Amino acid sequence: ELYRQLGFARVTTQTAWVRPARTSAPAHLPAPFDLRLRAPHEWADQFALAQTVRPAGLAWNKPLRPEDFRSPWWQRLDRFFSGQTEEHWVVEAERRLAGSLTLRADWSENARLILLVHPDFRGQLERPLLARGLRRLAASPWSVRIEHPAGDEPAETALREFGFQPTRTLLWMRLDMG
């Protein structure tokens, strides 16, 4: 209430979820559409989906940027030599990108997922996308983290089903100084 009185406006509310290390991988789930690795040239389509679904950004301290989806050759080479993995899984429907899951893992302590589902396909793609990412991480000894908009019931149901637990919920606020 104090922030509102000072002129701050709500931007979005995000919940951080964690799936403990060494949790078994889910069974294969058939997707209602073709679920495949994203082609490198499709980064702009994934970025456009993110702009539709998560215009405030992917994390409280990370505004939405094209660089989060476009990986130049030198960045891929750097990831390879530093033991990092990044995969972008996508679902195309009705001649557009309907959903995506970005998987980022390194040799430190955890893996991170970014789930994006177009509003027209909510409730249809969350489970298959998450299952695919978790199956890819099945051999990983670390926890899996995801930060996702609070109140997205289909995503929250799928996250709980796959063993994720909410750890914190942040209300993002902004103050226009202009």
C-alpha positions in Angstrom: 0.0 0.0 0.0 2.9 2.3 0.8 4.3 1.9 -2.8 0.9 2.7 -4.3 0.6 5.8 -2.2 4.0 6.9 -3.5 2.8 6.5 -7.1 4.0 3.1 -8.0 1.9 1.0 -10.4 1.7 -2.8 -10.6 3.4 -4.3 -13.7 2.9 -8.0 -13.1 3.2 -10.7 -10.4 5.6 -13.6 -10.8 6.1 -16.7 -8.8 9.4 -18.6 -8.6 9.1 -22.4 -8.6 11.7 -25.0 -7.8 11.8 -28.7 -8.6 14.2 -30.6 -6.3 17.3 -32.3 -7.7 17.1 -35.9 -8.7 13.3 -35.9 -9.1 12.3 -38.6 -11.6 11.5 -37.5 -15.2 7.8 -37.5 -16.2 6.6 -40.0 -18.8 6.4 -38.9 -22.4 3.3 -36.8 -23.0 1.9 -36.6 -26.5 1.4 -32.9 -27.6 -1.6 -31.9 -29.5 0.7 -30.3 -32.0 4.3 -30.9 -33.3 6.8 -30.3 -30.6 10.3 -29.7 -31.9 13.6 -27.9 -31.4 13.5 -24.4 -32.7 15.4 -23.6 -35.8 18.0 -20.8 -35.3 16.3 -18.5 -37.7 13.0 -18.7 -35.7 14.4 -16.7 -32.8 12.3 -13.6 -33.9 9.1 -15.6 -33.8 9.9 -16.8 -30.3 10.8 -13.2 -29.2 7.4 -12.0 -30.7 5.7 -14.7 -28.6 7.5 -13.5 -25.5 6.4 -9.9 -26.3 2.8 -11.1 -26.4 2.9 -13.3 -23.3 5.6 -11.6 -21.1 5.9 -8.0 -22.1 7.2 -7.0 -18.7 10.2 -9.4 -19.0 11.4 -12.8 -18.1 12.6 -12.0 -14.5 12.2 -9.1 -12.2 15.7 -7.8 -13.0 15.7 -8.8 -16.7 13.6 -6.8 -19.2 12.7 -8.6 -22.4 15.5 -8.4 -25.0 16.0 -10.0 -28.4 19.4 -11.3 -27.2 17.6 -13.7 -24.9 16.4 -15.6 -28.0 19.0 -15.0 -30.6 22.3 -16.9 -30.1 25.2 -15.8 -32.4 27.8 -18.5 -33.2 30.3 -17.1 -30.8 27.8 -17.3 -27.9 27.0 -20.9 -28.8 30.7 -21.7 -28.9 31.2 -20.0 -25.5 28.4 -22.1 -24.0 29.9 -25.2 -25.4 33.3 -24.6 -23.8 31.9 -23.4 -20.5 29.6 -26.5 -20.1 26.4 -24.6 -20.6 23.4 -25.9 -22.5 20.6 -23.9 -24.1 17.7 -25.4 -26.0 14.5 -23.8 -27.4 11.6 -26.2 -27.9 8.6 -24.8 -29.8 5.1 -25.7 -30.9 3.7 -24.3 -34.1 0.0 -24.2 -34.7 -2.2 -22.2 -37.1 0.9 -20.9 -38.9 2.4 -19.3 -35.8 4.4 -20.1 -32.8 1.9 -21.2 -30.2 4.3 -22.1 -27.4 7.9 -22.5 -26.4 10.1 -23.8 -23.6 13.6 -22.5 -23.2 16.0 -24.8 -21.2 19.2 -23.3 -19.8 21.6 -25.5 -17.8 25.1 -25.2 -16.6 27.5 -27.2 -14.5 26.8 -25.1 -11.3 23.7 -25.8 -9.3 20.6 -25.7 -11.4 18.7 -25.5 -14.6 16.2 -22.8 -15.6 13.1 -23.0 -17.8 11.2 -20.3 -19.5 7.7 -21.3 -20.5 5.7 -19.2 -23.0 2.2 -20.2 -24.2 0.1 -18.0 -26.5 -3.3 -17.2 -24.8 -5.1 -18.9 -27.6 -3.5 -22.2 -26.6 -3.5 -22.0 -22.8 -4.2 -25.3 -21.1 -3.1 -27.3 -24.2 0.7 -26.9 -24.3 2.0 -26.4 -20.7 2.2 -30.1 -19.8 3.8 -31.4 -23.0 6.3 -28.5 -23.1 7.3 -29.0 -19.4 7.4 -32.7 -19.8 9.8 -32.4 -22.7 12.1 -30.1 -20.9 12.2 -32.2 -17.7 12.9 -35.4 -19.8 15.8 -33.6 -21.3 17.1 -32.8 -17.8 16.5 -36.3 -16.4 20.2 -37.1 -16.0 21.0 -33.7 -14.4 21.8 -33.8 -10.7 20.6 -30.3 -10.0 17.3 -28.6 -9.2 15.2 -27.0 -11.9 13.8 -23.4 -11.6 11.2 -21.4 -13.4 9.8 -18.0 -12.9 6.3 -17.7 -14.2 3.4 -15.2 -14.1 1.2 -15.8 -11.0 -2.4 -16.9 -11.5 -1.7 -18.8 -14.7 -3.8 -21.8 -13.6 -2.9 -24.3 -16.4 0.8 -23.6 -15.9 0.6 -23.8 -12.1 -1.3 -27.1 -12.3 1.3 -28.6 -14.6 4.2 -27.3 -12.4 2.7 -28.9 -9.3 2.0 -32.1 -11.2 5.7 -32.3 -12.1 7.0 -31.7 -8.6 7.6 -28.0 -8.6 7.0 -26.0 -5.4 6.4 -22.2 -5.3 9.2 -20.5 -3.3 8.3 -16.8 -3.6 5.9 -14.5 -5.4 7.0 -11.0 -6.3 4.7 -8.1 -7.3 6.6 -6.1 -9.8 6.0 -2.3 -9.6 7.1 0.7 -11.6 7.3 4.4 -10.8 7.3 6.7 -13.8 9.7 9.6 -13.0 8.9 11.6 -16.1 
